[in-house]
Amino acid sequence: MADNQPKVNKPKNNAIRQQRLKAWQPILTPKNVLPTLFFIGIAFIPIGIGLFIAATKVNEFQFEYTNCKKAPAQFTATEHDKNVQWKYVNETNTCTVKFEIKETFKKPVFFYYRLTSFYQNHRSYVKSYDSTQLEGKKKPDSLNSNCDPVRFEEKTKYQYFPCGLIANSMFTDVFANELVNGNNTKYELKDKGIAWPSDADKYGSKDDFLKLYGDDLSKIRPPPHWQTGFPEFANGYTKENFPDLKNWEHFQVWMRTAGLPNFRKLYSKNEDADLKPGVYTLDITNRYDVDRYGGTKSFVITTTSIIGGKNPFLGIAYVFVGFISLVFGIIFLIRHLYKPRKLGDHKYLSWNKASAAATNADAGDR
């Protein structure tokens, strides 16, 4: 009999379903609005000034070397910064940049490469990888179609490792691991600890991949741009040159895609010594072609502050918000003192205003 009872589509009788939850809505009065505006103004302005000063204390040197391949074989002033010199050796594709550090860069010192007009945030690009392949836990029978068009080699149908657009477009320029001063003093830069520790868990080790693929290394191919950007992979993979993704931090940094088209990625750092003033030279192996997509490439040497890198925007934003709050607070205070309004006065209700207007109209007619 119970099964034949009609079902009633009625929500349960509780506070959530019946919308009886308690709620609080503040009543905006001069007594709470004015102190809030003045508090925001008085607090934000000094905080903003402090953040701005902290940002200005960050030392930074940035240089664009996109056209270094056009430089002569002897040091000459660059086209857009006469205080920087460069030269280019065609035989080794080596760009050497000579620049001056005018102030002491306090440790830690970070070395970045910077790319412009590179849209790593494109939807098809962001998802263009195969996590199963990168983990090295099992051999994928068929690679994720998101890797297209860098999934299989067209002629042989051998799979690319690692597949996908992200890996294929990896930055391939090589920066020397030291800055050389004029008196042959060397400032060492290390590329360990540049990736997030958690990133290593996404990738398998070299031993994992060698066990997985065994003697089938000839049936997997380096991505097309790796074959030209990395000379060691020009003839394919061997047991000696197979990439150790779990410990290759440059690869891990690149695979963490950027959200904006102009971005910088950490290449190396020095946490042990300050970078003293002087004239330094840096050797760059020029392999990465940015002309094909109309971008530029630069290197950046910088320090940090309590808010990170050199970015005065946050301090300016705090000062601006604080200033606007003070201005509105003063305006509202003057308005309140000059012409105060009684709180809870019924005559300001809409229906009372309409009634008062009608009464005045009748009085005018008489």
C-alpha positions in Angstrom: 0.0 0.0 0.0 2.9 2.4 0.8 4.2 2.1 -2.8 0.8 3.4 -4.1 1.0 6.6 -2.0 1.4 9.6 -4.2 4.8 11.3 -4.0 4.8 14.9 -3.0 7.5 17.0 -4.6 8.0 19.1 -1.5 11.4 20.4 -0.2 12.5 19.3 3.2 11.5 21.5 6.1 14.9 22.9 7.1 16.5 26.3 7.2 18.5 25.8 4.0 15.7 24.4 1.8 13.1 26.8 3.2 15.5 29.8 3.0 15.2 30.6 6.7 19.0 31.1 7.3 19.9 34.0 9.3 21.4 36.9 7.4 23.0 40.2 8.2 22.9 43.3 6.0 24.7 46.4 7.2 22.9 49.7 7.3 25.2 52.3 5.8 25.1 55.3 8.0 27.6 58.2 8.4 28.7 56.7 11.7 30.1 53.6 10.1 30.9 54.8 6.5 33.0 57.8 7.5 35.3 56.0 9.9 35.7 53.2 7.4 36.7 55.6 4.6 39.2 57.4 6.8 40.6 54.2 8.2 41.2 52.9 4.6 42.8 56.1 3.6 45.1 56.5 6.7 46.1 52.8 6.5 46.5 52.3 2.8 48.6 55.4 2.0 51.6 54.5 4.2 51.4 50.8 3.3 51.5 51.8 -0.4 54.4 54.1 0.1 56.3 51.3 1.9 55.5 48.8 -0.9 56.6 51.4 -3.5 59.9 52.0 -1.7 60.5 48.3 -1.4 60.0 47.8 -5.1 62.4 50.6 -6.0 65.1 49.0 -3.9 65.0 46.0 -6.2 68.1 46.0 -8.5 67.5 44.8 -12.0 69.4 44.6 -15.3 67.5 43.6 -18.4 68.9 43.3 -22.0 67.2 42.2 -25.2 69.5 40.1 -27.4 67.1 39.1 -30.2 69.3 40.5 -33.0 72.6 39.4 -31.5 73.2 37.2 -34.5 73.6 40.3 -36.6 76.5 41.6 -34.3 80.0 41.6 -35.7 82.8 39.3 -34.5 84.3 42.0 -32.3 82.7 43.8 -29.4 80.6 46.8 -30.5 77.9 48.9 -28.9 74.4 47.5 -29.3 71.8 49.2 -31.3 69.4 50.0 -28.5 71.8 50.5 -25.5 75.2 52.2 -26.2 76.4 51.1 -22.7 76.2 47.5 -23.6 78.5 45.7 -26.1 78.1 42.4 -27.9 79.7 40.2 -30.4 78.7 37.0 -32.3 80.7 34.0 -33.4 78.9 32.2 -36.3 80.8 29.0 -36.0 79.5 28.2 -32.5 76.3 30.4 -32.6 77.6 32.1 -29.5 76.5 35.6 -28.5 78.7 37.3 -26.0 77.2 40.3 -24.1 79.4 42.8 -22.1 77.5 44.9 -19.7 78.0 46.9 -16.5 76.5 46.3 -13.1 76.5 49.7 -11.3 75.2 48.7 -7.9 75.7 45.8 -5.6 73.0 43.2 -6.2 72.2 41.7 -2.7 71.8 37.9 -2.6 69.8 36.1 -3.6 70.3 37.0 -7.2 68.0 35.5 -9.9 68.7 35.0 -13.6 65.6 34.9 -15.9 65.0 34.7 -19.6 62.1 36.8 -20.9 60.0 36.2 -24.0 57.4 38.5 -25.6 54.4 37.8 -27.8 54.5 34.1 -26.9 50.9 32.9 -26.1 51.4 30.0 -23.7 47.9 30.7 -22.5 46.2 29.5 -25.7 43.7 26.8 -24.9 45.0 24.3 -27.4 48.6 24.9 -26.3 47.9 24.6 -22.5 46.4 21.1 -22.8 48.9 19.8 -25.5 50.7 17.1 -23.5 50.2 13.5 -22.3 50.5 13.1 -18.5 50.7 9.3 -18.8 53.6 9.5 -21.1 55.4 12.1 -18.9 55.0 10.0 -15.7 56.7 7.0 -17.2 54.6 4.6 -15.2 53.2 2.8 -18.2 53.7 2.9 -22.0 50.7 4.6 -23.6 49.1 2.5 -26.2 47.9 5.6 -28.0 49.0 9.1 -27.2 46.5 11.7 -26.1 45.0 13.5 -29.2 45.7 16.8 -27.5 49.3 16.3 -28.5 48.4 16.9 -32.2 50.1 17.9 -34.4 53.2 16.8 -32.4 52.0 13.3 -31.6 53.6 11.0 -34.2 56.4 11.4 -36.7 54.6 11.7 -40.1 56.8 9.3 -42.1 57.5 6.5 -39.6 54.5 7.0 -37.3 56.9 6.7 -34.3 55.6 8.6 -31.3 57.3 11.8 -30.1 58.7 11.9 -26.6 57.6 14.1 -25.0 54.7 14.8 -27.3 52.7 18.0 -27.5 53.2 21.7 -28.4 54.5 22.7 -25.0 57.5 20.4 -25.0 58.2 20.9 -28.7 58.4 24.7 -28.2 60.8 24.5 -25.2 63.3 27.4 -24.9 66.6 26.1 -26.2 69.1 29.0 -25.7 71.8 28.1 -23.3 73.3 30.7 -20.9 76.7 30.2 -19.3 76.6 29.3 -15.7 78.8 32.2 -14.7 79.3 35.9 -15.2 82.9 36.8 -15.9 84.3 40.1 -14.6 87.0 42.1 -16.3 89.6 40.8 -13.8 88.5 37.2 -14.5 86.4 37.1 -11.3 83.6 34.7 -11.9 80.1 34.9 -10.4 78.6 31.5 -10.4 74.9 30.8 -11.3 73.3 27.5 -10.4 70.3 25.9 -12.1 69.3 23.6 -9.2 66.3 24.5 -7.2 64.7 26.7 -9.9 61.5 24.6 -10.3 58.8 23.9 -7.8 59.6 20.7 -5.8 56.1 19.4 -6.5 56.8 19.6 -10.3 59.2 16.7 -10.1 56.4 14.4 -9.1 54.8 14.8 -12.5 57.6 13.3 -14.4 59.4 9.9 -14.5 63.1 9.4 -14.1 65.5 8.4 -16.8 65.7 4.9 -15.3 61.9 4.6 -15.4 61.8 5.4 -19.1 64.6 3.1 -20.0 62.9 0.2 -18.2 59.7 1.1 -19.9 60.9 1.4 -23.4 63.9 -1.0 -23.2 65.3 -1.5 -26.7 62.5 0.4 -28.4 64.3 3.8 -28.1 64.6 3.8 -31.8 60.8 3.8 -32.1 60.4 7.1 -30.2 61.6 10.4 -31.5 62.6 13.7 -30.0 60.1 16.5 -30.9 60.9 18.3 -34.2 62.3 21.4 -32.6 64.4 19.4 -30.2 66.2 17.8 -33.1 67.4 21.3 -34.2 67.5 23.1 -30.9 69.4 20.4 -28.9 72.4 19.0 -30.8 72.5 16.0 -28.6 69.1 14.9 -29.9 69.8 15.5 -33.6 70.2 11.8 -34.3 67.5 10.5 -31.9 67.6 9.0 -28.5 70.2 6.6 -27.0 70.6 5.2 -23.5 73.2 7.9 -22.9 71.3 11.0 -24.0 67.8 10.1 -23.0 66.3 13.1 -21.1 65.9 12.7 -17.3 62.6 14.7 -17.0 62.4 14.2 -13.2 65.7 16.0 -12.7 65.6 18.4 -15.7 64.4 21.5 -14.0 64.6 23.7 -17.1 62.1 21.4 -18.7 59.9 21.5 -15.6 59.9 25.3 -15.5 59.0 25.5 -19.2 56.1 23.1 -18.8 54.5 25.3 -16.2 52.8 27.6 -18.8 52.6 31.3 -18.3 49.3 33.2 -18.2 50.4 36.3 -20.2 52.1 36.6 -23.6 55.0 38.5 -22.1 56.7 36.4 -19.4 59.9 35.5 -17.8 61.1 32.1 -16.5 63.8 31.4 -14.0 67.0 29.9 -15.5 69.5 30.0 -12.7 70.3 31.8 -9.4 72.9 32.5 -6.8 71.8 32.4 -3.1 75.3 32.5 -1.6 77.0 35.7 -2.8 76.3 39.3 -3.7 76.8 40.5 -7.3 79.4 43.3 -7.0 79.6 46.3 -9.3 81.7 45.9 -12.4 81.8 45.0 -16.1 80.7 41.4 -16.8 80.5 39.2 -19.9 77.9 36.5 -20.5 78.0 33.8 -23.2 74.7 32.8 -24.8 74.4 29.9 -27.2 71.8 31.2 -29.6 69.4 28.5 -30.8 65.9 29.7 -30.1 64.2 31.4 -33.0 61.7 34.1 -32.0 61.5 35.6 -35.4 59.1 32.9 -36.6 56.3 34.3 -34.3 57.4 38.0 -34.1 58.6 37.9 -30.5 61.7 39.0 -28.7 64.0 37.4 -26.1 65.9 39.0 -23.2 67.8 38.0 -20.1 67.1 39.6 -16.7 69.3 39.7 -13.6 67.4 40.8 -10.6 67.0 40.7 -6.8 63.9 40.5 -4.8 62.1 42.4 -2.0 59.4 41.5 0.5 56.8 41.7 -2.3 58.9 39.8 -4.9 60.4 41.4 -8.0 60.6 44.9 -9.3 56.9 45.9 -9.5 55.8 49.3 -8.3 52.2 48.8 -9.3 51.0 47.3 -6.0 52.4 50.3 -4.0 50.8 52.8 -6.5 47.5 51.0 -6.3 47.5 51.1 -2.5 48.3 54.9 -2.5 45.6 55.5 -5.1 42.9 53.6 -3.2 43.9 55.3 0.1 43.8 58.8 -1.5 40.4 58.2 -3.1 39.0 56.9 0.2 40.2 60.1 2.0 38.8 62.4 -0.7 35.4 60.7 -0.5 35.5 60.7 3.3 36.2 64.4 3.4 33.4 65.1 0.9 30.9 63.0 2.8 31.9 64.5 6.1 31.4 68.1 4.8 28.0 67.0 3.4 27.0 65.5 6.7 28.0 68.5 8.7 26.5 71.0 6.3 23.2 69.3 5.7 22.7 66.3 8.0 20.0 63.8 7.4 17.9 62.2 10.2 18.3 58.4 10.3 15.1 56.6 9.8 13.1 59.6 8.6 9.9 58.2 6.9 9.5 61.1 4.6 12.3 59.8 2.4 10.4 56.6 1.6 9.4 56.5 -2.0 5.6 56.2 -1.4 5.8 59.1 1.1 7.6 61.2 -1.5 4.9 60.4 -4.0 2.2 61.3 -1.5 3.9 64.6 -0.6 4.2 65.5 -4.3 0.5 64.9 -4.9 -0.4 67.0 -1.9 1.7 69.8 -3.1 0.1 69.6 -6.5 -3.4 69.8 -5.0 -2.4 72.8 -2.9 -1.1 74.5 -6.1 -4.4 73.9 -7.9 -6.3 75.6 -5.1 
